[in-house]
Amino acid sequence: MNISKKFNEDYSLNTKTLKNERGYALDSYTPVKKTMTIILILSLGISLLYNYKHSGMQQTEYQIFLNHYYFAVERSLTQIDTLLNRKLSEESLNRELLRLSLYLDRMVRLGSSSVFVEGVYPISEFNVFYLAADTLVFGEEHNGNKIPPFGQDNLLSEGEITYLLGIKEHLEYIHGQMYSEETRQENPNLKRESFKQIAAYISGTGLEHDFLLDKYLEKSMR
């Protein structure tokens, strides 16, 4: 017998039985009881609709955040490739370095804003991208050594290339964690728990900057 048909017959039988046994109660529903039932049903419906919309808004907010953060990462990667692989004039080199600094800064600001996205692990501002954004444009002092702004000699030194490759390695890891072969960009179904691991990784890269500066100095002193 068809399961759906069997269920309908059983339900019909049970309903008839209920009416036969408690007919006086069902048949004597007062207008007040009917009104209370209608109000209860409407209240429940409104509550469910609100919760559904609220949940949908949270998900949409999270997906928008993922999209913006993913493209900030991808643009930073593309910019590093431009600096490493293209022969640039003095003016173009300075412009592209500044552009990379702005892209990295955008990553930092988006990461800070994650605190406003419900259920998203906040990203510490003190990370390798925050420090790199300043180092590229303003230079740095590390262990008593003065590191000038990048591109001072109108080209990238070995130390600067090594430093940029280190930043690129971190970006590639994050990009790989967020990427979807299906969409060919960020994975819109990336779970919050998965992004929490990415955020924790980024937040833990602050000390990595010192390591990159050490590598920079090693290459520069040869």
C-alpha positions in Angstrom: 0.0 0.0 0.0 1.2 3.5 -0.8 2.8 5.0 2.4 1.3 8.4 1.9 -2.2 6.8 1.4 -1.8 4.6 4.4 -0.8 7.6 6.5 -3.8 9.6 5.3 -6.2 6.7 6.1 -4.7 6.3 9.6 -4.8 10.0 10.2 -8.5 10.1 9.0 -9.3 7.2 11.2 -7.7 8.7 14.2 -9.4 12.0 13.6 -12.8 10.3 13.4 -12.1 8.3 16.6 -11.1 11.5 18.3 -14.3 13.2 17.2 -16.4 10.3 18.3 -14.7 10.1 21.8 -14.5 13.8 22.4 -17.1 15.1 20.0 -18.6 17.2 22.7 -15.4 19.1 23.1 -14.6 19.6 19.4 -18.2 20.5 18.5 -18.6 22.9 21.4 -15.6 25.1 20.6 -16.6 28.5 21.8 -15.9 31.7 19.8 -13.4 32.7 22.5 -11.5 29.5 22.1 -11.4 29.9 18.4 -10.2 33.4 18.7 -7.4 32.4 21.1 -6.4 29.6 18.8 -6.2 32.0 15.8 -4.2 34.5 17.8 -1.8 31.7 18.9 -1.4 30.5 15.3 -0.8 34.0 14.0 1.7 34.7 16.8 3.6 31.5 16.1 3.6 32.3 12.4 5.0 35.8 13.0 7.6 34.5 15.3 8.8 31.9 12.8 8.8 34.4 10.0 10.9 36.9 12.1 13.4 34.2 13.1 13.7 33.0 9.5 14.3 36.5 8.2 16.8 37.3 11.0 18.7 34.1 10.3 18.7 34.9 6.6 20.1 38.4 7.3 22.9 36.9 9.4 23.8 34.5 6.7 23.7 37.2 4.0 25.8 39.5 6.2 28.4 36.8 6.6 28.5 35.9 2.9 29.0 39.6 2.0 31.9 39.8 4.5 33.4 36.6 3.0 33.2 38.0 -0.5 34.8 41.3 0.4 37.6 39.7 2.4 38.3 37.1 -0.3 38.8 39.8 -2.9 41.0 41.9 -0.6 43.2 38.8 -0.3 43.1 38.1 -4.1 43.9 41.7 -5.0 46.9 41.7 -2.7 48.2 38.5 -4.3 47.7 39.9 -7.8 49.5 43.0 -6.7 52.5 41.1 -5.4 52.7 39.2 -8.7 52.7 42.5 -10.5 55.6 43.7 -8.5 57.6 40.5 -8.8 57.0 39.7 -12.4 56.7 43.0 -14.3 59.4 45.4 -15.2 58.3 48.7 -13.8 59.5 52.2 -14.2 60.4 54.2 -11.1 57.0 55.9 -11.0 55.1 52.7 -11.6 57.1 50.8 -9.0 56.2 53.4 -6.3 52.6 53.5 -7.4 52.3 49.7 -7.3 54.0 49.4 -3.9 51.5 52.0 -2.5 48.7 50.1 -4.1 49.8 46.9 -2.4 50.0 48.7 0.9 46.4 49.9 0.5 45.2 46.4 -0.4 46.8 45.0 2.7 45.4 47.8 4.8 42.0 47.0 3.4 42.4 43.4 4.5 43.3 44.7 8.0 40.2 47.0 8.2 37.9 44.3 6.9 39.3 41.9 9.4 38.7 44.4 12.2 35.1 44.8 11.1 34.5 41.1 11.4 33.6 41.8 15.1 30.3 43.2 13.8 29.4 40.0 11.9 27.5 37.7 14.2 29.3 34.4 14.8 32.5 35.4 13.1 35.8 35.2 15.1 37.4 38.6 15.3 40.8 39.1 13.5 43.5 40.8 15.6 44.8 44.0 13.9 48.3 43.2 15.0 49.1 40.8 12.2 51.7 40.5 9.5 49.6 42.3 6.9 49.1 45.4 9.2 52.8 45.6 9.8 53.7 45.0 6.1 51.4 47.8 4.9 53.4 50.3 6.8 56.8 48.8 6.2 56.4 48.9 2.4 55.7 52.7 2.4 57.5 54.0 5.5 60.3 51.5 6.1 61.1 49.9 9.5 63.8 49.7 12.1 64.6 46.1 13.1 67.3 45.0 15.6 69.1 48.3 15.2 69.0 48.2 11.4 67.2 50.8 9.4 65.1 49.4 6.6 64.1 52.1 4.1 60.8 52.2 2.2 60.7 49.7 -0.6 61.8 50.6 -4.1 64.3 53.3 -3.0 66.7 52.3 -5.7 64.0 52.3 -8.3 63.9 48.5 -8.3 63.3 45.7 -5.8 66.3 44.4 -3.9 66.9 40.8 -3.1 65.8 41.5 0.5 62.6 43.2 -0.6 61.8 40.3 -3.0 62.3 37.8 -0.2 60.1 39.8 2.1 57.3 40.0 -0.5 57.5 36.3 -1.2 57.0 35.7 2.5 53.9 37.9 2.5 52.7 36.1 -0.6 53.0 32.7 1.1 50.6 33.8 3.9 48.2 35.2 1.4 48.2 32.0 -0.7 47.4 29.9 2.4 44.4 32.1 3.2 43.2 32.2 -0.4 43.4 28.4 -0.6 41.3 28.0 2.5 38.6 30.3 1.2 38.6 29.3 -2.5 36.0 27.2 -4.2 36.6 25.4 -7.5 32.8 25.5 -8.1 32.5 29.3 -7.9 36.1 30.1 -8.8 36.2 32.6 -6.0 35.3 32.4 -2.3 33.3 29.5 -1.0 29.9 31.0 -0.1 29.2 27.9 2.1 32.4 28.3 4.1 31.3 27.6 7.7 31.9 30.1 10.4 34.0 27.5 12.3 36.2 27.2 9.2 36.7 30.9 9.0 37.4 31.0 12.7 40.5 28.9 12.0 41.6 31.3 9.2 41.1 34.2 11.5 43.1 32.5 14.3 45.9 31.9 11.7 46.0 35.6 10.6 45.8 36.8 14.2 48.9 34.7 15.0 51.1 36.1 12.3 52.2 39.3 14.2 55.6 37.8 15.2 56.0 36.4 11.7 56.9 39.9 10.6 60.1 39.8 12.6 61.1 36.6 10.8 60.5 38.2 7.4 62.6 41.2 8.4 65.4 38.9 9.5 65.2 37.2 6.0 65.3 40.7 4.4 68.4 41.6 6.3 70.1 38.3 5.5 69.6 38.9 1.8 70.6 42.6 2.0 73.9 42.0 3.8 75.3 39.5 1.3 
